[in-house]
Structure formats: structure tokens, C-alpha cells
Amino acid sequence: MKLILAATALLTLAGVSASSQAQPARWTTYKIPETGTSVDIPSSIFSEPSGRPDGYGERFQTADGRANLTIQSAPNAAHDSPAAFLAKKNPPAHIQYKRITPRFFAVSSTRGGIVWYNRCNFAHDFVHCVLINYPAAEERAWDDIVTRISLSLNQD
């Protein structure tokens, strides 16, 4: 199982801020039936399916490919704690934000002009994650979107 810890898309500045100011984001709840993972996503922003991650879930991107969102659940066969799981992924040393609790971790940083944000909850022998990549130049415009997605991540 691979969890993405860095952005892979090259994004432009013609931003979410411009499209989100024109009309409010339309939010829907995405659910992974196999694991009970659910998360609110701005379906009007992440409107294009872009493949499947390892385990269960879906990848989405913006219509212009500037930003992407992965919703993923994968077995935690080793029953790792959030700290142990994250350490096994060898995250980059320059992480700008890191919060680790007994139930989840959230990490974020920038790389090549892209902000990447990952949150993974640990429950029911699975790791339930959201991974978001977006232009660093638009960070303020994405703050509320990323916060809502992150806080809505839940497991039945």
C-alpha cells in the first residue's frame, strides 16, 4: 500500500479562488462502502475522477488538473499506531505542519510550489485518509476547503 506524501501534478495559478468566488462550492458526501469511510468533498471543485488509489477509494481532480484529492482506506495489517505508520512512510524532513494523536495524524508541507496535505484516521483495522494537493500560491483560498474536508473525515 502506498500513500502519497507529495504532490505530483504541475498546477497553474488561475485558481480555485477565482472559481469559488464566482459561485459557492457545492459539497457532497463521498462514502467508501467497503470500509464505512465518509468525507465531505467540494464536488463542484473536484469534479473529475482521476483513478483509484491502493485499497479502497477514489481520486478526483479539478477540471484543469491544478489540484487533486484522494480519498482512501487501506488495511492496517500491522496495527500500526498513527506515529508508527507515518514513520514507516519516511516523510520528508521539512514537514511544516505535523499533528499526531493516538487516533490520527495530519501532515502538510510544500514541494515545488505545491501544498500537500494528508490526514489519516485509524479505526476498524483500516487507515482512512484524505490527501490533497493544490497550488501554494493559492494557499489562503484553499484553507477553508481543506479544513472542512479534513474535519469531515469519518468512519462508521
C-alpha positions in Angstrom: 0.0 0.0 0.0 1.3 3.4 -1.0 0.0 6.6 0.4 1.1 9.7 -1.5 3.0 12.2 0.6 3.9 14.7 -2.1 2.2 16.4 -4.9 2.7 15.0 -8.4 0.7 17.4 -10.5 2.0 20.7 -12.0 -0.6 23.3 -11.3 -1.2 26.8 -12.6 -2.3 29.9 -10.7 -5.6 30.6 -12.4 -7.1 29.4 -9.2 -9.8 28.0 -7.1 -10.1 31.4 -5.6 -11.5 32.8 -8.9 -13.9 29.9 -9.5 -15.0 29.8 -5.9 -15.8 33.5 -5.7 -18.0 33.2 -8.8 -20.2 30.7 -7.0 -20.1 28.8 -3.7 -18.7 25.3 -3.8 -21.3 22.5 -4.0 -20.5 19.9 -1.3 -21.4 16.2 -1.3 -20.6 13.3 1.0 -18.4 10.7 -0.6 -18.6 7.3 1.1 -16.4 4.2 0.7 -19.0 1.4 1.2 -16.4 -1.4 1.9 -15.0 0.5 4.9 -17.6 3.0 6.1 -15.2 5.9 5.4 -17.1 9.1 4.6 -15.9 12.7 3.8 -17.4 15.9 2.6 -16.0 16.9 -0.7 -16.5 20.0 -2.8 -17.8 18.2 -5.9 -18.0 21.4 -7.9 -14.3 21.8 -7.5 -13.0 18.2 -7.6 -15.3 17.3 -10.5 -13.2 14.9 -12.4 -12.5 11.3 -11.4 -8.8 10.5 -11.9 -8.3 6.9 -10.9 -8.2 4.7 -7.8 -5.7 4.5 -5.0 -4.4 1.3 -3.4 -7.0 -0.2 -1.1 -10.5 1.3 -1.5 -11.5 4.8 -2.6 -11.2 7.3 -5.4 -9.1 10.1 -6.8 -10.5 13.3 -8.1 -9.0 16.4 -9.6 -10.1 19.9 -10.7 -11.3 20.2 -14.3 -8.0 21.9 -15.3 -5.8 19.4 -13.3 -4.4 22.1 -11.0 -5.4 20.3 -7.7 -6.3 16.8 -6.7 -7.9 14.9 -3.9 -7.6 11.3 -2.9 -10.0 9.5 -0.5 -8.5 6.2 0.6 -9.0 3.3 3.0 -6.5 0.6 3.3 -6.0 -2.3 5.7 -3.7 -1.6 8.7 -2.5 -5.2 8.8 0.4 -4.4 11.2 -2.0 -2.5 13.5 0.4 0.4 13.5 -0.2 3.5 15.5 -0.5 6.8 13.6 3.1 7.7 14.6 4.5 4.3 13.6 2.6 4.3 10.3 3.8 7.7 9.4 7.4 6.9 10.3 7.3 3.8 8.1 6.3 6.1 5.1 9.6 8.0 5.6 8.0 11.5 5.3 10.2 14.4 4.2 12.2 16.1 6.9 10.8 19.6 6.0 7.2 19.0 7.1 5.8 22.4 8.0 2.7 21.0 9.9 2.5 17.8 11.8 -0.1 16.7 14.4 -0.1 13.1 15.7 -2.6 11.7 18.1 -3.5 8.1 19.1 -6.3 8.2 16.5 -5.0 10.2 13.6 -2.2 12.1 12.0 -2.2 15.2 9.8 0.8 16.5 8.0 1.4 19.2 5.4 4.2 21.0 3.6 5.1 22.4 0.2 7.2 21.0 -2.6 7.8 22.5 -5.9 5.1 25.2 -5.5 2.5 22.7 -4.4 1.0 22.3 -0.9 0.3 18.7 0.1 -1.9 17.9 3.0 -2.6 14.4 4.3 -4.8 13.3 7.2 -5.3 9.7 8.1 -7.6 8.3 10.8 -7.1 4.9 12.3 -10.1 2.8 13.1 -11.6 -0.7 12.5 -8.2 -2.2 11.3 -8.1 0.4 8.5 -6.3 3.6 7.7 -8.8 6.1 6.4 -7.1 9.0 4.5 -7.6 12.2 2.6 -4.7 13.5 0.5 -5.0 17.0 -1.1 -2.5 18.8 -3.4 -3.0 22.4 -4.5 -1.0 25.4 -5.7 1.0 27.1 -2.9 0.2 30.5 -4.4 -3.5 29.9 -3.6 -3.0 28.5 0.0 -5.3 31.1 1.6 -8.1 30.4 -0.9 -7.8 26.6 -0.1 -7.7 26.9 3.8 -11.4 26.6 4.4 -11.8 23.8 1.8 -9.0 21.8 3.3 -10.3 22.3 6.8 -13.8 21.2 6.0 -12.6 18.1 4.1 -10.2 17.2 6.9 -12.6 17.6 9.8 -15.4 15.7 8.0 -13.3 12.5 7.5 -15.2 9.9 9.5 -15.6 6.1 9.8 -18.8 4.2 10.7 
